[in-house]
């Protein structure tokens, strides 16, 4: 199991929660995306990506772009164009040393969170022209520096209990349009 390590099991036991997870066979750690995940992923305009440095420190970075910039290639593969930003290259450097990552995709308005564990491959733009074309968003003017291809290890839908609803500007504009028009 990717997330439930001996240390996690020990804390579960210490907190009296080990019996909950002992024989759990529910909706966790799937290894293929379904139409449900495909639709959720296609509707995102950002996500958080966690990597680990060579010193063992975790690093979390926000990635954003036009809605749907994170593309489902097949039921076990995602890809996205890595756009030029602050040019620190921390996530990219971390992935060069350890290609594992965890993505959090959030839908704050609907209080939904999809966690994805993946092996990440960094590709030059010219390395796979068909993939580069697939992740390029026509009209989006950010400079693509590389392509990230993510091979799914597992995914999990997390509990919505503590997700505070938040709404994107466009969602608010659409919600108040009838009031504005009136």
N, C-alpha and C positions, 0 to 999 in steps of 0.2 A: 504494500500500500504506500502511496506517495506521501500522504500527509500524516497518517497515523503511525508514528514511530514508537519505539519502546518508551521514550520520554513522554510522549503524549499519553500513551496507555497508563503510565505511572501516575500522571496528574489526574486522569480520569478516575483511576482507582482511589487516589487520595481524596478527591472531591465527591466520591460516592456515585459517580456517573458511569462507571465502567459497565454496569449491567445493562445500561441503555444501548450501548454500542457493541456489546459482546457478540451477538449473533445478528447484527443489523444486516438486512438484505434489501434495503429500500433503494430509493432513487439517488444513488451516489456513485461517483467515479465511473461514469460511462466512458467508453472509448471510441464512440462514433457519434457525430452530430446528427440530429434528426431535423426534420422540417421546422420544428419549434425553435431549436437553437439557430438554425440558418436564418429564420426571420428576425430573431432577436439581434443577432450579429449584424445583419444588413441594415438595421435601423439605428445603429450606434454611430455617433460622431466623435467619440473619444473612448479611451480605456486607460487603465493603469497597468503598467508592466513592472514586475519585480524581478530583479536579477541579484546575483551575489558576486561581490568583488573577490579578487584573489586573496584578500586579507580576511575573508569570511564575513564581511559586513554586508547586510542587505541594502538594496537601493531600489526605490520605487520612483517611477517617472510617469507623468501623464503624457499620453500621446493623443493628438487630435487631428482632425481633418474633416473633409466633407462627409456627410452621412453616408455610410457604406464603404468608407475607405479601407476598412478591415474586410478582406474578401474571403469567402469560403471557396476554396479551390476544389475540394471534394469532401467526403464525409469524415476525413481524418486530417485535413490540411487547411491551414489559413495562410494568408499572405497579405503584406501591406508595404506600400512605398514608405521609406524612411525619408522624411523631408528635412531639409536643412533648418536648424533652429539655433540654439545658443552656442553650438559647436564645442560643447564639453565632451561629448561622445562617451559618457560614463556607461550607459546601458550597452552601447555597441562594444566597448572595451571589455565589459564584464562578460558579454556573450562570446567574445573571442576566446576567453579563458575557460568559461563554463557555459555551454549552450543551453542550459535549462532556464526556463522562465515560468512565471505565473502571471496570468492576465486576470484583471478584475474588470468586467464590463458591467456598468451600472445603468439602470433605468430608475432614476430617483422618483419620477412622477408616478410610476406604477409600482415602486418599491420592490424592484427585482434586481438580483445580482447573480451573474454567471461567472464562475471561477474556472479558468482553463490552465491546465498544466501542459507545457509543451517543450519539445526540443526545437531550438531555433537555429536556422541556417542563414548566414548573412551572404547575400549574393550581390555581385556587381550588376549594375543596370544592364550591361550587355551580355551577362552570363546566360540569361534565359529570356530572350526577346518576347516570347509569347506570354510569359508570366509578367514581365514588365508592362506589356500592353494591357494585360488584365487588371493590374493594380493602378494604372494611370487614370486619373480622373480628368476627363476633358474639361478645359476651361479653368482648372485649379492651377494657380500660378506659382505655387511653392516649388522650390527646386528639389527634385528627387536625388538623393545621394546614393542610395542602395535599396535593395529589396530584402525584406525579412520573410522567410518561409518558415512556418511553424507546423511541426508534426505533432499531432495530438497524442498526449500520454493519457490524460483523463480530464474530465470536467465534472463540475458539480454546481447545482443550483443551491444557493445559500438561503438561510432563513431571512425573512423580510422584517422580522420583529423590530429591529432598531434602525431601519432605514428611514430617515426623515424625508418626506416628499419635497422635492424641489422641481422647479419648472424652468425650461429653457425660454429665452426671450420669445422665440417664435411660437411656442406653445401658449404663452401668456397673450401675445398679440392675437392669435386665433381665438382664444377663449373670450377675449373682451370685444372682438370685432362686432358681434351683434349689439352690444351696448353702444359702441362707438357709432355704428350705422344708425341706430335709433336716435 
